[in-house]
Amino acid sequence: MKLTIAVCAVVSLSSFAPIPSLIVQIKTLGELRVVTRTSPLAFYRGFNGLPEGPEYELAQRFADELGVKLKITPMHSYAEIYAALTSGQAHVAAAGLKVPMQSVPGIEFGPAYQHVHEHLIYRRGALRPGSLAEIGNSDLEIAAGSSHAKTLQDARNANPELVWVENSSTNSQALLDGVADGTIDYTIADSTEFALAHDLHPDLRIAFDFPGNRPLAWAASNHDPSFAGDMAKYFARLKLNGDLAAIVNRYYGRSEDGEFAGGPGFMRHLQSRLPLYKQWFVEAAEQSSQDWRLLAAIGYQESKWNPHASSSAGAHGLMQLTLDTASEAKVTDLSDARQSIFGGARYFRQVYAKIPSHVSEPDRTWFALAAYNIGYGHVEDARVLAQKAGRDPDSWQEVRDFLPLLEQERWYTQTENGYARGREPVHYVDNVRSYRDMLEWAWGDGPNAAALN
C-alpha cells in the first residue's frame, strides 16, 4: 500500500512538472525550425544555390544568437504554415506574414518589424486614376487568395459597380510584370512588392495608396506565451544596432543608378574611367581567350568601372565579386582593380565552361552572361522548362522567355533550384550586349567580335 501511494505521488508530481519554454526546447534540440514561403520577400535560392531573402537572413541571425542550426522549410500556403506551428512541426514562421485583421486560432504574432502600404499600380503614360471609381471598365487584376481581395471587398461597399479579376495561376510580382508590359491595366501591390518590381520596371507608377498600413511579423504557436517576448527582444536588438534597417534596405532599397546603355553617363565614363583599366581588360581577355570589350561591358554593368563599388548583396570591386567567387577566381584583394578584372575574367571563363559545348555562339556567351548574373543552376532550370514546352533549349532567344517564369510558383516548383528573380538576367544580358556594342563602335571589331554579332 505504501509503495502504491509513493508511486502515485511521483506520478502526480511529474504530471505537474513545468514544460520547458520554447527557447529551451530549441536549444536542447540544437535546431531552430522555421517555416517560410518561397518568395523574393521571404526565402529563395540565389546565386550558386545559396539561400537568400530577408526572412532567411532574419531567421539565420536568430539561430546564430541561440547557438543552434537553422532548418528552414518552404510551405505552399499560409494554412500549411499555421498548421506547422500549431502541430509543433515548426517553432517559428518567418514568411513575410501580414498580421491579419482577425486573430488566427492557436497563433501568436511577434512585434511588427516592418509596415507595408497597399498601392494601386499603373504604367507610366496610362490613365492615372485618383480612386477606384475612376477605373471604369479597365482591367484590375489581383492574385487569388491575397489580402488585396479583402481590400477590394471593403471598397465595394462604397462602389458597388467595382469589378476585378482574381487570378489563381499567378502572383503579385507576375501581375506587376503584366502592368509593366501593358497586358494588364491595374493591379494592387504591397509597398515591398512594388519596391522590388520598380528596379526592373521603372515605368511602373503608384496611382494612389489605400488607407492605413499593415504590419509584417513573425508567428509562433501560442502554447508558450513567453516566446512572443523573446521575439520582441530579438527584433528590438536588431532595430537598435541598425541590422534590421540594413536587411530591409538590402532587399527593398531602390537602385540608385537606373541608367541603361547609351545614356550620357556611359559616354562620360567611356572617356574618363575606361582608359584607366582598358589595358588590364585587354591582358585579361588574352589570358582567357575572350573579347576584352565583352569583359569591359561586364565590368561596366557590374560597377560602372568603379573599383570601390560594393553592393548590398556582398559583392565588391570593379567586377563585383563575392567572397566565394573571389576565392574561386584567386582574388585576394577585392578593391584592387587589376585583381578584380583578371579574377572576373577567370570566373566568367569558369561559368562559360559549364554551358554545354554543343550550344553555338553567340548563344553560349549569352547563357554564360546570364549564369554570371544569377547562377548556372537557374539558367539550366529555364533551359529545361523551354525544352519541356517544345522550345529550343540551346537558343538564348527561346530560353530568355522562360527565365521570368522562375518568379512564378507554378513554374519554379517544377525546377530543381526553385525560385529566382528571372527577369534580372534577361535585363543583365541585354545591357551587357548594348555596352559591348558601343565599345565595338568606339574601338572597332575585336578578335572575337564577329562570332558574337
DOLUMVO-83632 format. One line per 8 residues: number of its first residue (from 1); for each residue x, y, z of C-alpha. Coordinates in nm, 3 decimals. Each point is the difference from the previous one (the first is absolute). Example, Ala and Ser with C-alpha at 12.3 -4.5 7.8 and 13.67 -1.06 7.14 Angstrom:
2
1	1.230 -0.450 0.780 ~ 0.137 0.344 -0.066 .
//
This chain:
453
1	0.000 0.000 0.000 ~ 0.284 0.239 0.094 ~ 0.181 -0.077 -0.329 ~ -0.318 0.067 -0.196 ~ -0.048 0.335 0.171 ~ 0.364 0.095 -0.064 ~ -0.026 -0.087 -0.369 ~ -0.322 0.196 -0.034 .
9	0.165 0.298 0.170 ~ 0.294 -0.010 -0.244 ~ -0.235 -0.027 -0.298 ~ -0.209 0.285 0.137 ~ 0.303 0.223 0.048 ~ 0.143 -0.085 -0.343 ~ -0.330 0.080 -0.166 ~ 0.025 0.354 0.135 .
17	0.365 0.050 -0.103 ~ 0.033 0.327 -0.196 ~ 0.033 -0.034 -0.376 ~ 0.328 0.152 -0.120 ~ -0.032 0.332 -0.179 ~ 0.020 -0.001 -0.378 ~ 0.343 0.163 0.014 ~ 0.125 -0.281 0.225 .
25	-0.152 -0.260 -0.231 ~ 0.174 0.157 -0.302 ~ 0.338 0.005 0.176 ~ -0.043 -0.358 0.123 ~ -0.086 -0.112 -0.352 ~ 0.290 0.202 -0.142 ~ -0.215 0.113 -0.290 ~ -0.233 0.291 -0.076 .
33	-0.277 -0.128 -0.226 ~ -0.144 0.275 -0.218 ~ -0.275 -0.019 -0.259 ~ -0.012 0.258 -0.277 ~ -0.118 0.073 -0.352 ~ 0.215 -0.015 -0.313 ~ -0.012 0.361 -0.102 ~ 0.230 0.298 -0.059 .
41	-0.161 0.143 0.314 ~ 0.091 -0.301 0.215 ~ 0.233 -0.281 -0.114 ~ 0.146 -0.126 -0.327 ~ 0.310 -0.162 -0.147 ~ 0.217 0.265 -0.156 ~ 0.338 0.004 -0.169 ~ 0.165 -0.345 -0.004 .
49	-0.296 -0.141 0.194 ~ 0.080 0.191 0.319 ~ -0.301 0.094 0.218 ~ -0.108 0.363 -0.012 ~ -0.293 0.220 0.094 ~ -0.082 0.238 0.285 ~ -0.179 -0.260 0.212 ~ 0.285 -0.247 -0.047 .
57	0.251 0.257 0.124 ~ -0.214 0.087 0.301 ~ -0.050 -0.367 0.087 ~ 0.368 -0.084 -0.044 ~ 0.101 0.281 0.235 ~ -0.249 -0.121 0.259 ~ 0.136 -0.355 -0.025 ~ 0.356 0.133 0.035 .
65	-0.098 0.193 0.314 ~ -0.146 -0.316 0.150 ~ 0.306 -0.201 -0.101 ~ -0.199 -0.253 -0.203 ~ -0.031 -0.109 -0.362 ~ -0.271 0.141 -0.225 ~ -0.237 -0.237 -0.176 ~ -0.220 0.199 -0.236 .
73	-0.287 -0.165 -0.187 ~ -0.208 0.170 -0.272 ~ -0.375 -0.057 0.008 ~ -0.251 0.044 -0.282 ~ -0.275 0.181 0.191 ~ -0.064 0.204 0.310 ~ -0.233 -0.274 0.126 ~ 0.293 -0.245 -0.009 .
81	0.220 0.249 0.182 ~ -0.246 0.045 0.286 ~ -0.060 -0.376 0.022 ~ 0.375 -0.062 0.030 ~ 0.012 0.238 0.297 ~ -0.302 -0.133 0.188 ~ 0.107 -0.362 -0.052 ~ 0.350 0.066 0.133 .
89	0.166 -0.081 -0.333 ~ 0.157 0.347 -0.004 ~ 0.104 0.252 0.262 ~ -0.036 0.320 -0.203 ~ -0.161 0.121 -0.320 ~ 0.213 0.261 -0.177 ~ -0.185 0.046 -0.326 ~ -0.070 0.367 -0.060 .
97	-0.327 -0.045 0.189 ~ -0.238 0.291 0.018 ~ -0.168 -0.006 0.342 ~ -0.365 -0.078 -0.079 ~ -0.287 0.221 0.112 ~ -0.152 -0.294 0.189 ~ 0.196 -0.232 0.230 ~ 0.113 -0.341 -0.127 .
105	-0.092 -0.286 0.240 ~ 0.306 -0.132 0.185 ~ 0.234 0.262 -0.147 ~ 0.187 0.283 0.170 ~ 0.168 0.274 -0.206 ~ 0.321 0.171 0.096 ~ 0.071 0.374 -0.025 ~ -0.042 0.181 -0.330 .
113	0.344 0.032 -0.158 ~ -0.126 0.179 -0.310 ~ -0.320 0.164 -0.122 ~ -0.124 -0.019 -0.358 ~ -0.244 0.214 -0.191 ~ -0.225 -0.121 -0.280 ~ 0.037 0.190 -0.327 ~ -0.209 0.006 -0.315 .
121	0.257 -0.042 -0.276 ~ -0.016 0.122 -0.360 ~ 0.244 0.050 -0.286 ~ 0.150 0.337 -0.085 ~ -0.186 0.153 -0.292 ~ -0.329 -0.172 0.087 ~ -0.294 0.169 0.170 ~ 0.077 0.065 0.366 .
129	-0.319 -0.048 0.204 ~ -0.048 0.195 0.319 ~ -0.227 -0.265 0.148 ~ -0.145 -0.343 -0.075 ~ -0.312 0.171 -0.133 ~ 0.205 0.147 -0.285 ~ 0.121 -0.338 -0.129 ~ -0.324 -0.059 -0.189 .
137	0.016 -0.300 -0.233 ~ 0.379 -0.032 0.009 ~ 0.162 -0.326 0.108 ~ 0.074 -0.029 0.371 ~ 0.164 -0.330 0.087 ~ 0.132 -0.139 0.330 ~ 0.133 -0.334 0.119 ~ -0.266 -0.236 0.132 .
145	0.017 -0.059 0.374 ~ 0.198 0.316 0.062 ~ -0.082 0.258 0.266 ~ -0.074 0.242 -0.282 ~ -0.332 -0.176 -0.060 ~ -0.117 0.107 0.346 ~ 0.100 0.359 -0.083 ~ -0.212 -0.004 -0.315 .
153	-0.294 -0.167 0.173 ~ -0.002 0.277 0.259 ~ 0.023 0.262 -0.277 ~ -0.299 -0.151 -0.179 ~ -0.227 0.121 0.282 ~ 0.056 0.355 -0.121 ~ 0.029 -0.094 -0.368 ~ -0.247 -0.283 -0.085 .
161	0.097 0.008 -0.369 ~ 0.362 -0.089 0.072 ~ 0.116 -0.310 -0.191 ~ 0.333 -0.180 0.014 ~ 0.160 -0.332 -0.095 ~ 0.158 -0.235 0.255 ~ 0.261 -0.206 -0.185 ~ 0.074 -0.336 0.163 .
169	0.292 -0.086 -0.228 ~ 0.232 0.290 0.076 ~ 0.142 0.223 0.275 ~ 0.041 0.371 0.066 ~ 0.344 0.021 -0.160 ~ -0.127 -0.153 -0.325 ~ -0.296 0.238 -0.001 ~ 0.236 0.294 0.039 .
177	0.188 -0.135 -0.302 ~ -0.331 0.000 -0.187 ~ -0.068 0.363 0.085 ~ 0.353 0.089 -0.111 ~ -0.041 -0.164 -0.342 ~ -0.352 0.133 -0.050 ~ -0.195 -0.327 0.012 ~ -0.173 0.107 0.324 .
185	-0.127 0.349 0.076 ~ 0.018 0.002 0.380 ~ 0.092 -0.217 0.295 ~ 0.044 0.039 0.374 ~ 0.340 -0.055 0.158 ~ 0.149 0.036 0.344 ~ 0.268 0.266 0.032 ~ 0.265 -0.272 0.039 .
193	-0.115 -0.174 -0.319 ~ 0.002 0.329 -0.189 ~ 0.350 0.086 0.121 ~ 0.133 -0.327 -0.141 ~ -0.183 0.036 -0.331 ~ 0.087 0.365 -0.057 ~ 0.371 -0.074 -0.042 ~ -0.081 -0.223 -0.297 .
201	-0.294 0.205 -0.128 ~ 0.067 0.372 0.049 ~ -0.318 0.082 -0.196 ~ -0.218 -0.134 0.282 ~ -0.173 0.275 0.194 ~ -0.212 0.031 0.317 ~ -0.345 0.142 -0.076 ~ -0.101 0.032 0.366 .
209	0.034 -0.170 0.337 ~ -0.278 -0.182 0.178 ~ -0.071 0.120 0.355 ~ 0.211 -0.122 0.289 ~ 0.290 -0.244 0.005 ~ 0.053 -0.363 0.093 ~ 0.268 -0.133 0.236 ~ 0.230 -0.287 -0.092 .
217	0.099 -0.236 0.281 ~ 0.120 -0.348 0.088 ~ -0.248 -0.252 0.138 ~ 0.020 -0.286 0.248 ~ -0.228 -0.231 0.190 ~ -0.171 0.160 0.301 ~ 0.087 -0.303 0.218 ~ 0.289 0.198 0.151 .
225	-0.111 0.362 0.056 ~ 0.354 0.097 0.108 ~ 0.135 -0.066 -0.352 ~ -0.174 0.311 -0.132 ~ 0.217 0.193 0.244 ~ 0.310 -0.180 -0.126 ~ -0.085 0.103 -0.356 ~ -0.063 0.357 0.113 .
233	0.341 0.021 0.172 ~ 0.174 -0.142 -0.310 ~ -0.153 0.256 -0.235 ~ 0.066 0.279 0.250 ~ 0.371 -0.089 -0.007 ~ 0.000 -0.009 -0.382 ~ -0.165 0.338 -0.015 ~ 0.233 0.154 0.256 .
241	0.323 -0.108 -0.169 ~ -0.121 0.089 -0.350 ~ 0.003 -0.356 -0.137 ~ -0.375 -0.002 -0.066 ~ 0.018 0.317 -0.210 ~ 0.299 -0.141 -0.192 ~ -0.185 -0.321 -0.088 ~ -0.312 0.187 -0.109 .
249	0.206 0.236 -0.216 ~ 0.194 -0.289 -0.152 ~ -0.312 -0.158 -0.144 ~ -0.239 0.291 -0.040 ~ 0.225 0.300 -0.055 ~ -0.029 0.138 -0.350 ~ 0.293 0.009 -0.233 ~ 0.179 0.333 0.000 .
257	0.105 -0.034 -0.360 ~ -0.272 -0.073 -0.253 ~ 0.217 0.081 -0.301 ~ -0.017 -0.229 -0.300 ~ 0.233 -0.042 -0.294 ~ 0.039 0.305 -0.219 ~ -0.058 0.251 0.279 ~ 0.220 0.306 0.036 .
265	0.165 -0.151 0.309 ~ 0.141 -0.286 -0.203 ~ 0.160 0.237 -0.250 ~ 0.157 0.205 0.281 ~ 0.138 -0.312 0.166 ~ 0.123 -0.128 -0.335 ~ 0.234 0.298 -0.013 ~ 0.079 0.054 0.368 .
273	0.008 -0.347 0.158 ~ 0.061 -0.266 -0.263 ~ 0.348 0.128 -0.102 ~ 0.118 -0.075 0.356 ~ -0.086 -0.369 -0.036 ~ -0.013 -0.076 -0.373 ~ 0.344 -0.162 -0.018 ~ -0.087 -0.239 0.284 .
281	-0.320 -0.101 -0.178 ~ 0.205 -0.069 -0.313 ~ 0.261 -0.207 0.188 ~ -0.264 -0.194 0.196 ~ -0.190 -0.075 -0.321 ~ 0.316 -0.132 -0.166 ~ 0.065 -0.234 0.293 ~ -0.352 -0.138 -0.004 .
289	-0.059 0.006 -0.379 ~ -0.282 0.252 0.017 ~ -0.092 0.332 -0.158 ~ 0.121 0.283 0.222 ~ -0.304 0.206 -0.096 ~ -0.229 -0.265 0.145 ~ 0.197 -0.003 0.326 ~ -0.006 0.379 0.013 .
297	-0.375 -0.003 -0.063 ~ -0.046 -0.242 0.292 ~ 0.210 0.229 0.216 ~ -0.210 0.301 -0.092 ~ -0.326 -0.181 0.067 ~ 0.133 -0.117 0.335 ~ 0.161 0.317 0.138 ~ 0.007 0.277 -0.264 .
305	0.380 -0.067 0.003 ~ 0.025 0.103 0.363 ~ 0.256 -0.213 0.191 ~ -0.143 0.114 0.334 ~ -0.358 -0.101 -0.077 ~ -0.182 -0.234 0.238 ~ -0.350 -0.141 0.000 ~ -0.243 -0.078 0.279 .
313	0.024 -0.366 -0.104 ~ 0.366 -0.016 0.105 ~ 0.172 0.045 -0.338 ~ 0.299 0.232 -0.026 ~ 0.238 0.155 -0.247 ~ -0.001 0.082 -0.367 ~ -0.134 -0.343 -0.105 ~ -0.222 -0.034 0.311 .
321	0.134 -0.331 0.126 ~ -0.128 -0.153 0.322 ~ 0.236 -0.153 0.253 ~ -0.081 -0.347 -0.136 ~ 0.048 0.090 -0.367 ~ 0.315 0.195 0.084 ~ 0.142 -0.309 0.167 ~ -0.085 -0.211 -0.304 .
329	0.163 0.259 -0.226 ~ 0.309 0.032 0.225 ~ -0.061 0.366 0.087 ~ 0.147 0.105 0.336 ~ -0.083 0.373 -0.011 ~ -0.347 0.084 -0.132 ~ 0.079 0.373 -0.008 ~ 0.298 -0.051 -0.230 .
337	-0.130 0.084 -0.350 ~ 0.255 -0.217 -0.181 ~ -0.069 -0.306 0.218 ~ -0.373 0.054 -0.039 ~ 0.018 0.019 -0.379 ~ 0.221 -0.308 -0.034 ~ -0.207 -0.186 0.260 ~ -0.324 0.094 -0.174 .
345	0.141 -0.126 -0.330 ~ 0.101 -0.331 0.159 ~ -0.336 -0.040 0.168 ~ -0.190 0.079 -0.319 ~ 0.210 -0.264 -0.180 ~ -0.095 -0.253 0.270 ~ -0.368 0.082 -0.044 ~ 0.034 -0.011 -0.378 .
353	0.151 -0.349 0.023 ~ -0.316 -0.125 0.177 ~ -0.218 0.083 -0.299 ~ -0.027 -0.312 -0.220 ~ 0.262 0.015 -0.274 ~ -0.254 -0.090 -0.269 ~ -0.176 0.335 0.057 ~ 0.116 0.219 -0.287 .
361	0.111 0.362 0.014 ~ -0.113 0.258 0.077 ~ -0.258 -0.185 0.211 ~ 0.262 -0.169 0.216 ~ 0.138 0.340 0.100 ~ -0.346 0.138 0.078 ~ -0.074 -0.305 0.219 ~ 0.335 0.050 0.176 .
369	-0.084 0.366 0.067 ~ -0.335 -0.099 0.149 ~ 0.172 -0.262 0.219 ~ 0.262 0.256 0.109 ~ -0.291 0.210 0.125 ~ -0.242 -0.252 0.151 ~ 0.190 -0.330 0.023 ~ 0.028 -0.293 -0.238 .
377	-0.266 -0.209 0.176 ~ -0.280 0.248 -0.067 ~ 0.104 0.039 -0.364 ~ -0.010 -0.378 -0.037 ~ -0.347 -0.003 0.159 ~ -0.124 0.244 -0.265 ~ 0.153 -0.214 -0.276 ~ -0.182 -0.306 0.137 .
385	-0.330 0.189 0.008 ~ 0.054 0.113 -0.358 ~ 0.071 -0.356 -0.112 ~ -0.313 -0.130 0.175 ~ -0.202 0.262 -0.186 ~ 0.136 -0.118 -0.334 ~ 0.235 0.297 -0.039 ~ 0.371 -0.007 -0.082 .
393	0.198 -0.015 0.328 ~ 0.318 0.098 -0.185 ~ -0.143 0.329 -0.129 ~ 0.039 0.302 0.224 ~ -0.288 0.172 -0.178 ~ -0.226 -0.292 0.091 ~ 0.124 -0.055 0.357 ~ -0.009 0.368 0.097 .
401	-0.380 -0.025 -0.008 ~ 0.010 -0.268 0.270 ~ 0.235 0.168 0.248 ~ -0.270 0.242 0.127 ~ -0.226 -0.300 0.064 ~ 0.236 -0.100 0.282 ~ -0.170 0.275 0.202 ~ -0.336 -0.180 -0.016 .
409	-0.080 -0.280 0.240 ~ -0.170 -0.225 -0.253 ~ 0.323 0.001 -0.204 ~ 0.284 0.008 0.253 ~ -0.153 -0.291 0.192 ~ 0.076 -0.211 -0.309 ~ 0.371 0.084 0.013 ~ 0.296 -0.136 0.191 .
417	0.120 0.335 0.137 ~ -0.333 0.169 0.072 ~ -0.083 0.368 0.002 ~ 0.223 0.256 -0.173 ~ -0.036 0.365 -0.096 ~ -0.004 -0.112 -0.359 ~ -0.048 0.337 -0.167 ~ 0.330 0.128 0.134 .
425	0.227 -0.216 -0.220 ~ -0.209 0.093 -0.307 ~ 0.060 0.370 0.066 ~ 0.361 -0.075 0.094 ~ 0.076 -0.169 -0.331 ~ -0.177 0.273 -0.197 ~ 0.202 0.270 0.174 ~ 0.336 -0.175 -0.036 .
433	-0.066 -0.056 -0.370 ~ -0.084 0.368 -0.044 ~ 0.312 0.116 0.184 ~ 0.215 -0.239 -0.202 ~ -0.151 0.125 -0.326 ~ 0.084 0.357 0.095 ~ 0.355 -0.099 0.090 ~ 0.038 -0.166 -0.339 .
441	-0.133 0.316 -0.163 ~ 0.264 0.201 0.188 ~ 0.294 -0.237 -0.057 ~ -0.089 -0.206 -0.304 ~ -0.033 -0.376 -0.032 ~ 0.190 -0.224 0.239 ~ 0.140 -0.348 -0.059 ~ -0.322 -0.174 0.107 .
449	-0.246 0.270 -0.096 ~ -0.119 -0.167 -0.320 ~ -0.110 -0.311 0.187 ~ -0.199 0.206 0.246 ~ -0.199 0.214 -0.242 .
//
